[in-house]
Amino acid sequence: MALEHATNVDGMYIDESENGLSFHKHGDLLLVSGGWHVLQDFAAKRYPKATEKYYRATQDCISLDSIPYIGPYSASTSGLYVATGFNKWGMTTVIVSAMILSDLVQCKTNPYADVFSPSRSMLRPQLAVNGWEAIVSLLTPTTRRCPHLGCALKWNPQEHTWDCPCHGSRFAEDGKRIDGPATGDLKL
């Protein structure tokens, strides 16, 4: 959310709690980010004279082990790189991404590349939890199913979208695809 007429802060700040917000200055705007409903309530209470100039809704990608994927997309796609799964820490993790990807493109060794490698081992308890959630989603009786792999869609009342908990596809209220991996619209 971009606020006009709000007290700006010098620097960039993030609250590290589960539902924390982040703040930074951009020109004459104060950019505040975090959970949408929390964000609006916070802005109304903390900056009552400010006006909302812009807002943008996103979905945070989180890897199985909560460490971002940064590096080669796969062994079979030479020259294709990925940087995702920042889990709300995009403004800081993007710097690490730039360092790692820059070194990889130049065939240099990077001391952090293995930690963030998309091909690192993911055999952790969370894998079983995610697998179980996918099975439950596939077995949930519902009329709304994702065209990607058939998972049950969940209604997101804050953004008025149908969201797929399995792989992150999102659809507008009328079924138009917003985000993939689904490649087509939702059939209503």
C-alpha positions in Angstrom: 0.0 0.0 0.0 1.3 3.4 -0.9 0.2 6.2 1.5 0.2 9.9 0.7 0.4 12.5 3.5 1.9 9.9 6.0 4.9 10.5 8.1 7.7 9.0 6.2 10.5 6.9 7.7 14.1 7.1 6.8 15.4 3.7 5.8 13.6 0.4 5.4 12.1 -1.5 8.3 10.4 -4.9 8.8 8.7 -6.4 11.8 10.0 -10.0 12.0 6.8 -11.3 13.7 4.5 -13.7 12.0 2.1 -11.0 10.8 4.6 -8.2 10.7 4.6 -5.2 8.4 7.4 -3.5 6.4 7.9 0.2 5.8 10.0 2.2 3.4 10.0 5.6 1.8 9.6 6.1 -2.0 9.6 9.7 -3.0 6.8 11.4 -1.1 5.0 8.1 -0.4 5.2 5.7 2.5 5.1 2.1 1.3 3.7 -0.3 3.8 3.4 -4.0 3.1 2.0 -7.0 4.9 -1.3 -8.8 5.3 -4.0 -6.9 3.4 -6.7 -6.7 6.1 -4.1 -6.0 8.8 -2.5 -3.4 6.6 -5.7 -1.4 6.1 -6.5 -1.4 9.8 -3.0 -0.4 10.7 -2.9 2.5 8.2 -6.3 3.8 9.3 -5.2 3.8 13.0 -1.6 4.9 12.6 -2.0 7.4 9.7 -5.6 8.7 10.0 -4.8 11.8 7.8 -3.1 9.7 5.1 -4.8 8.6 1.9 -4.2 5.4 0.1 -2.8 6.2 -3.4 -2.0 2.7 -4.6 -2.3 -0.9 -3.5 -1.2 -4.2 -4.8 -2.0 -7.7 -3.7 0.5 -10.6 -4.0 0.9 -14.1 -2.8 4.2 -15.0 -1.0 5.7 -18.2 -2.2 7.3 -20.3 0.5 9.6 -23.2 -0.3 9.3 -26.5 1.6 12.1 -25.7 3.9 11.4 -21.9 4.1 14.7 -21.1 2.3 14.3 -19.4 -1.1 15.1 -21.2 -4.3 17.9 -19.3 -6.1 19.9 -20.8 -8.9 19.5 -23.0 -12.0 15.9 -23.8 -12.7 16.8 -27.5 -13.4 19.6 -29.6 -14.7 17.9 -29.9 -18.1 17.4 -26.2 -18.7 20.9 -24.7 -19.2 21.0 -20.9 -18.8 17.6 -20.7 -17.1 17.6 -19.4 -13.5 15.1 -18.9 -10.8 14.7 -16.8 -7.7 11.5 -17.3 -5.7 10.1 -18.4 -2.4 11.2 -15.3 -0.5 8.5 -15.7 2.2 8.0 -12.0 2.8 11.7 -11.2 2.7 11.9 -10.2 -0.9 13.5 -6.8 -0.4 16.4 -8.4 1.4 16.7 -11.7 -0.3 16.7 -10.1 -3.7 20.3 -8.9 -2.9 21.4 -12.4 -2.2 19.7 -13.5 -5.4 21.6 -10.9 -7.4 24.9 -12.0 -6.0 24.3 -15.7 -6.6 22.8 -15.4 -10.0 25.4 -12.9 -11.2 28.2 -15.4 -10.1 26.4 -18.4 -11.7 26.0 -16.6 -15.1 29.7 -15.7 -15.0 30.6 -19.3 -14.1 32.1 -18.1 -10.7 31.8 -20.0 -7.5 29.4 -18.5 -4.9 29.7 -19.5 -1.3 25.9 -19.3 -0.8 24.8 -21.1 -4.0 24.4 -24.6 -2.4 22.3 -23.3 0.5 19.8 -21.7 -1.9 20.0 -24.2 -4.7 16.6 -25.2 -6.1 17.9 -28.8 -6.4 18.9 -29.1 -2.7 17.5 -32.0 -0.7 13.9 -31.5 0.4 13.4 -34.7 2.3 12.0 -33.1 5.4 8.8 -33.6 7.5 7.2 -30.6 5.7 7.2 -32.7 2.5 4.9 -35.3 4.1 2.6 -32.5 5.4 2.4 -30.9 2.0 1.7 -34.3 0.4 -1.1 -35.0 2.9 -2.6 -31.5 2.3 -2.6 -32.2 -1.5 -4.4 -35.6 -1.0 -7.0 -34.0 1.3 -7.5 -31.2 -1.3 -8.0 -33.7 -4.1 -10.6 -35.6 -2.0 -12.5 -32.6 -0.9 -16.0 -32.5 -2.4 -16.4 -29.2 -4.2 -17.6 -27.9 -7.6 -14.6 -25.5 -8.0 -11.4 -27.4 -9.1 -8.2 -26.0 -10.4 -7.7 -26.8 -14.1 -3.9 -27.4 -13.5 -4.1 -30.7 -11.5 -7.6 -30.7 -10.0 -7.1 -29.5 -6.5 -10.0 -28.0 -4.6 -10.1 -24.2 -4.9 -10.5 -21.9 -1.9 -12.4 -18.6 -1.9 -10.2 -15.7 -0.9 -12.7 -13.1 0.5 -10.0 -10.3 0.8 -9.1 -10.3 -2.9 -12.3 -11.9 -4.3 -10.3 -14.7 -6.0 -10.4 -18.5 -6.2 -7.0 -19.7 -4.9 -5.4 -23.1 -5.4 -3.6 -24.3 -2.2 -1.7 -26.9 -4.1 0.4 -25.0 -6.6 -0.6 -21.3 -6.3 -2.9 -20.8 -9.3 -5.3 -17.9 -8.8 -8.6 -17.0 -10.6 -10.8 -13.9 -10.7 -14.4 -14.2 -9.4 -15.5 -14.7 -13.0 -13.0 -17.6 -13.5 -10.3 -15.7 -15.5 -6.8 -16.9 -14.7 -4.7 -14.4 -12.7 -1.6 -16.5 -11.9 -0.3 -20.0 -13.0 0.8 -22.7 -13.2 -2.7 -23.3 -14.6 -2.6 -22.3 -18.2 -6.3 -21.7 -18.7 -9.3 -20.1 -17.1 -11.5 -21.8 -14.5 -14.6 -23.3 -16.0 -17.6 -22.1 -14.0 
